[in-house]
Amino acid sequence: MAGLTFTGLCATSPAASAQTGVISKTWNLPNLQNPSSGRAKAQIRNARVTWYIDRTEGREWVTVTAQLHDSGPGDGWCARIRLVDWTTPGNEPAYAKECNGVWQTRTLSANYTHYARPSHRARVDLDLYTSSVSYGTLLHINRPW
């Protein structure tokens, strides 16, 4: 599986007080295709990630909006993306797919629970794939705070 790590804090939305309220950070993600080289069977473009933290309620969540494209109808493939927080027990991944060869906007969100331990990887993963997750193109989205 190909893997990329993306860290960025390009555009920050207006922040609430440092102690209370919802704070968000938004940035653009790179375009991706699967497989990562050669003829694309699945692609994403114009992707944006927004990471939120509600300091009052003590919760976090992340939203990814992207245009998803399949290589075309009748080829036996569907472009699929999933957003996964591997660190939160019981947190199901968010999924979306496109099968018709037309760019479609999809939005995925995931709740996030931060566990303070040395081995903790503070991130979620955006996985672009077709019929098999084991052959996906993976993008790590790091927690911005």
Accessible surface in RSA format (square Angstrom, percent):
REM  Atomic radii and reference values for relative SASA: ProtOr
REM  Chains: A
REM  Algorithm: Lee & Richards
REM  Probe-radius: 1.40
REM  Slices: 20
REM RES _ NUM      All-atoms   Total-Side   Main-Chain    Non-polar    All polar
REM                ABS   REL    ABS   REL    ABS   REL    ABS   REL    ABS   REL
RES MET A   1   127.06  65.8  50.64  33.5  76.42 182.0  52.14  44.3  74.93  99.3
RES ALA A   2    40.89  37.6  25.20  38.9  15.69  35.7  35.75  50.3   5.14  13.6
RES GLY A   3    49.19  60.7   0.00   N/A  49.19  60.7  15.77  43.3  33.42  74.8
RES LEU A   4    79.39  44.2  74.89  53.6   4.50  11.3  79.39  55.8   0.00   0.0
RES THR A   5    95.59  68.0  61.84  62.7  33.75  80.4  40.78  54.8  54.80  82.8
RES PHE A   6    41.37  20.7  40.20  24.9   1.18   3.1  41.37  25.1   0.00   0.0
RES THR A   7    97.47  69.3  70.64  71.6  26.82  63.9  61.68  82.8  35.79  54.1
RES GLY A   8    12.11  14.9   0.00   N/A  12.11  14.9  11.07  30.4   1.04   2.3
RES LEU A   9    85.69  47.7  61.03  43.7  24.66  62.0  62.20  43.7  23.49  63.2
RES CYS A  10   105.36  79.7  65.02  72.5  40.34  94.8  31.68  80.3  73.68  79.5
RES ALA A  11    54.02  49.7  48.28  74.5   5.73  13.0  53.58  75.5   0.44   1.2
RES THR A  12    77.28  55.0  44.69  45.3  32.59  77.7  32.29  43.4  44.99  68.0
RES SER A  13    33.24  28.1  24.14  32.2   9.10  21.0  29.35  62.5   3.89   5.4
RES PRO A  14   130.13  94.8 104.53  95.3  25.59  93.0 116.84  96.5  13.28  82.6
RES ALA A  15    67.60  62.2  34.03  52.5  33.57  76.4  35.01  49.3  32.59  86.3
RES ALA A  16    43.78  40.3  20.97  32.4  22.81  51.9  33.85  47.7   9.93  26.3
RES SER A  17    65.53  55.4  45.99  61.4  19.54  45.0  53.74 114.4  11.79  16.5
RES ALA A  18    76.32  70.2  57.82  89.2  18.50  42.1  62.27  87.7  14.05  37.2
RES GLN A  19   142.11  79.5 129.45  94.6  12.66  30.1  51.42 109.5  90.68  68.8
RES THR A  20    73.47  52.3  73.05  74.1   0.42   1.0  51.10  68.6  22.37  33.8
RES GLY A  21    22.93  28.3   0.00   N/A  22.93  28.3  22.80  62.6   0.13   0.3
RES VAL A  22    68.09  44.8  52.26  47.3  15.84  38.2  52.26  45.4  15.84  43.0
RES ILE A  23    14.24   8.1  14.07  10.5   0.17   0.4  14.24  10.3   0.00   0.0
RES SER A  24    14.77  12.5  13.65  18.2   1.12   2.6   1.73   3.7  13.04  18.3
RES LYS A  25    42.96  21.0  42.96  26.4   0.00   0.0   7.86   7.1  35.09  37.4
RES THR A  26    16.11  11.5  16.11  16.3   0.00   0.0   9.51  12.8   6.61  10.0
RES TRP A  27     2.72   1.1   0.73   0.4   1.99   4.7   2.72   1.4   0.00   0.0
RES ASN A  28    91.23  62.9  85.44  82.6   5.79  13.9  25.46  61.3  65.77  63.6
RES LEU A  29    11.07   6.2   0.00   0.0  11.07  27.8   1.29   0.9   9.78  26.3
RES PRO A  30    54.47  39.7  42.16  38.4  12.31  44.7  53.67  44.3   0.80   5.0
RES ASN A  31   106.65  73.5  83.51  80.7  23.13  55.7  24.76  59.6  81.88  79.1
RES LEU A  32    12.96   7.2   5.85   4.2   7.11  17.9  10.85   7.6   2.11   5.7
RES GLN A  33    47.31  26.5  43.14  31.5   4.17   9.9  15.20  32.4  32.11  24.4
RES ASN A  34     7.68   5.3   7.68   7.4   0.00   0.0   0.00   0.0   7.68   7.4
RES PRO A  35    56.62  41.3  54.87  50.0   1.75   6.4  56.62  46.7   0.00   0.0
RES SER A  36    70.07  59.2  43.86  58.5  26.21  60.4  21.38  45.5  48.69  68.2
RES SER A  37    86.86  73.4  76.42 102.0  10.44  24.0  45.10  96.0  41.76  58.5
RES GLY A  38    63.90  78.8   0.00   N/A  63.90  78.8  41.55 114.0  22.35  50.1
RES ARG A  39   170.47  71.6 148.41  75.7  22.06  52.5  86.03 117.6  84.44  51.2
RES ALA A  40    19.84  18.2   9.17  14.1  10.67  24.3   9.17  12.9  10.67  28.3
RES LYS A  41    63.61  31.0  63.19  38.8   0.42   1.0  29.81  26.8  33.80  36.0
RES ALA A  42     0.13   0.1   0.00   0.0   0.13   0.3   0.00   0.0   0.13   0.4
RES GLN A  43    52.88  29.6  52.88  38.6   0.00   0.0   2.37   5.0  50.51  38.3
RES ILE A  44     1.53   0.9   0.00   0.0   1.53   3.7   0.00   0.0   1.53   4.1
RES ARG A  45    82.09  34.5  82.09  41.8   0.00   0.0  20.36  27.8  61.73  37.4
RES ASN A  46   102.14  70.4  77.66  75.0  24.48  58.9  32.85  79.1  69.28  67.0
RES ALA A  47     1.89   1.7   0.17   0.3   1.72   3.9   0.17   0.2   1.72   4.6
RES ARG A  48   110.51  46.4 108.84  55.5   1.67   4.0  43.21  59.0  67.30  40.8
RES VAL A  49     0.00   0.0   0.00   0.0   0.00   0.0   0.00   0.0   0.00   0.0
RES THR A  50    21.60  15.4  21.45  21.7   0.15   0.4   5.71   7.7  15.89  24.0
RES TRP A  51     0.00   0.0   0.00   0.0   0.00   0.0   0.00   0.0   0.00   0.0
RES TYR A  52    56.67  26.5  56.67  32.2   0.00   0.0  23.47  17.6  33.20  40.9
RES ILE A  53    19.27  11.0  19.27  14.4   0.00   0.0  19.27  13.9   0.00   0.0
RES ASP A  54    10.72   7.5  10.72  10.7   0.00   0.0   0.00   0.0  10.72  10.7
RES ARG A  55    99.73  41.9  74.99  38.2  24.74  58.9  12.65  17.3  87.08  52.8
RES THR A  56    95.21  67.7  64.40  65.3  30.82  73.4  62.89  84.5  32.33  48.9
RES GLU A  57   117.49  67.5  83.60  63.2  33.89  80.7  35.75  69.1  81.74  66.7
RES GLY A  58    68.03  83.9   0.00   N/A  68.03  83.9  34.50  94.7  33.53  75.1
RES ARG A  59   109.82  46.1 105.37  53.7   4.45  10.6  49.94  68.2  59.88  36.3
RES GLU A  60    13.72   7.9  11.29   8.5   2.43   5.8   4.14   8.0   9.59   7.8
RES TRP A  61    46.12  18.5  46.12  22.3   0.00   0.0  31.90  17.0  14.22  23.1
RES VAL A  62     0.00   0.0   0.00   0.0   0.00   0.0   0.00   0.0   0.00   0.0
RES THR A  63    29.27  20.8  28.15  28.5   1.12   2.7  20.83  28.0   8.44  12.8
RES VAL A  64     0.96   0.6   0.38   0.3   0.58   1.4   0.38   0.3   0.58   1.6
RES THR A  65    48.17  34.3  47.64  48.3   0.53   1.3  34.52  46.4  13.65  20.6
RES ALA A  66     1.11   1.0   0.12   0.2   0.99   2.2   0.90   1.3   0.21   0.5
RES GLN A  67    44.63  25.0  44.60  32.6   0.03   0.1   5.00  10.6  39.63  30.1
RES LEU A  68     0.00   0.0   0.00   0.0   0.00   0.0   0.00   0.0   0.00   0.0
RES HIS A  69    32.32  17.7  32.13  22.3   0.19   0.5  20.96  21.6  11.36  13.2
RES ASP A  70     0.00   0.0   0.00   0.0   0.00   0.0   0.00   0.0   0.00   0.0
RES SER A  71    27.69  23.4   1.26   1.7  26.43  60.9   6.54  13.9  21.16  29.6
RES GLY A  72    11.62  14.3   0.00   N/A  11.62  14.3  11.53  31.6   0.09   0.2
RES PRO A  73    97.48  71.0  74.34  67.8  23.15  84.1  76.66  63.3  20.82 129.4
RES GLY A  74    88.50 109.1   0.00   N/A  88.50 109.1  43.15 118.4  45.35 101.6
RES ASP A  75    51.98  36.4  25.88  25.8  26.10  61.7  36.15  85.1  15.83  15.8
RES GLY A  76    74.63  92.0   0.00   N/A  74.63  92.0  44.76 122.8  29.88  66.9
RES TRP A  77    81.20  32.6  73.26  35.5   7.94  18.6  61.21  32.6  19.99  32.4
RES CYS A  78    24.41  18.5  20.85  23.3   3.56   8.4   0.19   0.5  24.22  26.1
RES ALA A  79     0.00   0.0   0.00   0.0   0.00   0.0   0.00   0.0   0.00   0.0
RES ARG A  80    74.17  31.1  74.17  37.8   0.00   0.0   8.42  11.5  65.75  39.8
RES ILE A  81     1.01   0.6   0.96   0.7   0.06   0.1   0.96   0.7   0.06   0.2
RES ARG A  82    30.16  12.7  30.16  15.4   0.00   0.0   0.00   0.0  30.16  18.3
RES LEU A  83     0.06   0.0   0.00   0.0   0.06   0.1   0.00   0.0   0.06   0.1
RES VAL A  84     4.79   3.2   4.79   4.3   0.00   0.0   4.79   4.2   0.00   0.0
RES ASP A  85     5.41   3.8   0.00   0.0   5.41  12.8   0.00   0.0   5.41   5.4
RES TRP A  86   146.64  58.8 114.27  55.3  32.37  76.0 113.12  60.3  33.52  54.4
RES THR A  87    20.14  14.3  12.26  12.4   7.88  18.8  15.69  21.1   4.45   6.7
RES THR A  88    22.34  15.9  17.17  17.4   5.17  12.3  17.32  23.3   5.02   7.6
RES PRO A  89   106.68  77.7  75.99  69.3  30.69 111.6  88.38  73.0  18.29 113.7
RES GLY A  90    76.82  94.7   0.00   N/A  76.82  94.7  41.49 113.9  35.33  79.1
RES ASN A  91    38.39  26.5  18.49  17.9  19.89  47.9   8.21  19.8  30.17  29.2
RES GLU A  92   140.02  80.4 124.55  94.2  15.47  36.8  56.64 109.6  83.38  68.1
RES PRO A  93    32.53  23.7  20.80  19.0  11.73  42.6  22.15  18.3  10.38  64.5
RES ALA A  94    22.90  21.1  15.31  23.6   7.60  17.3  22.90  32.2   0.00   0.0
RES TYR A  95   127.14  59.4  99.29  56.5  27.85  72.5  74.99  56.4  52.14  64.3
RES ALA A  96    18.17  16.7   6.50  10.0  11.68  26.6  17.05  24.0   1.12   3.0
RES LYS A  97   105.08  51.3  96.81  59.4   8.26  19.7  54.28  48.9  50.79  54.1
RES GLU A  98     5.14   2.9   2.18   1.7   2.96   7.0   4.24   8.2   0.89   0.7
RES CYS A  99    37.75  28.6  30.06  33.5   7.69  18.1  21.33  54.0  16.42  17.7
RES ASN A 100   100.11  69.0  93.44  90.3   6.66  16.0  15.76  37.9  84.34  81.5
RES GLY A 101    23.66  29.2   0.00   N/A  23.66  29.2   2.30   6.3  21.36  47.8
RES VAL A 102    79.91  52.6  76.66  69.4   3.26   7.9  79.91  69.4   0.00   0.0
RES TRP A 103    70.87  28.4  53.55  25.9  17.32  40.7  39.71  21.2  31.16  50.6
RES GLN A 104    67.78  37.9  65.53  47.9   2.25   5.3   8.77  18.7  59.01  44.8
RES THR A 105    80.30  57.1  59.11  59.9  21.20  50.5  41.32  55.5  38.99  58.9
RES ARG A 106    70.08  29.4  66.65  34.0   3.43   8.2  20.06  27.4  50.02  30.3
RES THR A 107    81.06  57.7  52.16  52.9  28.90  68.9  36.82  49.5  44.24  66.9
RES LEU A 108     6.60   3.7   4.49   3.2   2.11   5.3   6.60   4.6   0.00   0.0
RES SER A 109    60.88  51.4  44.70  59.7  16.18  37.3  18.47  39.3  42.41  59.4
RES ALA A 110     7.36   6.8   1.11   1.7   6.25  14.2   7.36  10.4   0.00   0.0
RES ASN A 111    94.24  65.0  91.78  88.7   2.46   5.9  20.18  48.6  74.06  71.6
RES TYR A 112     8.63   4.0   0.00   0.0   8.63  22.5   0.02   0.0   8.61  10.6
RES THR A 113    54.59  38.8  51.28  52.0   3.30   7.9  35.46  47.6  19.12  28.9
RES HIS A 114    78.40  42.8  53.17  37.0  25.23  64.5  37.43  38.6  40.97  47.7
RES TYR A 115    77.64  36.2  74.93  42.6   2.71   7.0  58.92  44.3  18.72  23.1
RES ALA A 116    99.44  91.4  60.27  93.0  39.16  89.1  65.69  92.5  33.75  89.4
RES ARG A 117   117.29  49.2 102.98  52.5  14.31  34.1  48.51  66.3  68.78  41.7
RES PRO A 118   146.69 106.9 105.66  96.3  41.03 149.2 119.49  98.7  27.20 169.0
RES SER A 119    90.87  76.8  64.30  85.8  26.57  61.2  57.91 123.3  32.96  46.2
RES HIS A 120    26.37  14.4   4.25   3.0  22.12  56.6   5.93   6.1  20.44  23.8
RES ARG A 121   143.40  60.2 135.53  69.1   7.88  18.8  54.28  74.2  89.12  54.0
RES ALA A 122    33.16  30.5  23.28  35.9   9.87  22.5  23.28  32.8   9.87  26.2
RES ARG A 123    36.63  15.4  34.57  17.6   2.06   4.9   5.16   7.1  31.47  19.1
RES VAL A 124     0.11   0.1   0.00   0.0   0.11   0.3   0.11   0.1   0.00   0.0
RES ASP A 125     2.50   1.7   2.50   2.5   0.00   0.0   0.37   0.9   2.12   2.1
RES LEU A 126     0.00   0.0   0.00   0.0   0.00   0.0   0.00   0.0   0.00   0.0
RES ASP A 127     0.75   0.5   0.75   0.8   0.00   0.0   0.48   1.1   0.27   0.3
RES LEU A 128     0.04   0.0   0.00   0.0   0.04   0.1   0.00   0.0   0.04   0.1
RES TYR A 129    12.51   5.8  12.51   7.1   0.00   0.0   5.08   3.8   7.42   9.2
RES THR A 130     9.21   6.5   8.74   8.9   0.47   1.1   0.03   0.0   9.17  13.9
RES SER A 131    80.88  68.3  47.49  63.4  33.39  76.9  36.66  78.1  44.22  62.0
RES SER A 132    38.57  32.6  33.75  45.0   4.81  11.1  26.61  56.7  11.96  16.7
RES VAL A 133    49.49  32.6  44.89  40.6   4.59  11.1  44.89  39.0   4.59  12.5
RES SER A 134    67.35  56.9  53.47  71.4  13.88  32.0  48.79 103.9  18.56  26.0
RES TYR A 135   163.95  76.5 154.30  87.8   9.66  25.1 110.07  82.7  53.89  66.4
RES GLY A 136     2.24   2.8   0.00   N/A   2.24   2.8   0.00   0.0   2.24   5.0
RES THR A 137     3.39   2.4   3.39   3.4   0.00   0.0   2.63   3.5   0.76   1.2
RES LEU A 138    27.66  15.4  27.66  19.8   0.00   0.0  27.66  19.4   0.00   0.0
RES LEU A 139     1.01   0.6   1.01   0.7   0.00   0.0   1.01   0.7   0.00   0.0
RES HIS A 140    24.82  13.6  24.82  17.3   0.00   0.0   7.07   7.3  17.75  20.7
RES ILE A 141     0.00   0.0   0.00   0.0   0.00   0.0   0.00   0.0   0.00   0.0
RES ASN A 142    36.35  25.1  34.47  33.3   1.88   4.5  12.11  29.1  24.24  23.4
RES ARG A 143    45.76  19.2  29.23  14.9  16.53  39.4   0.09   0.1  45.68  27.7
RES PRO A 144    20.19  14.7   0.00   0.0  20.19  73.4   7.58   6.3  12.61  78.3
RES TRP A 145    72.31  29.0  25.22  12.2  47.09 110.6  58.69  31.3  13.62  22.1
END  Absolute sums over single chains surface
CHAIN  1 A     7496.0       5567.4       1928.6       3996.5       3499.5
END  Absolute sums over all chains
TOTAL          7496.0       5567.4       1928.6       3996.5       3499.5
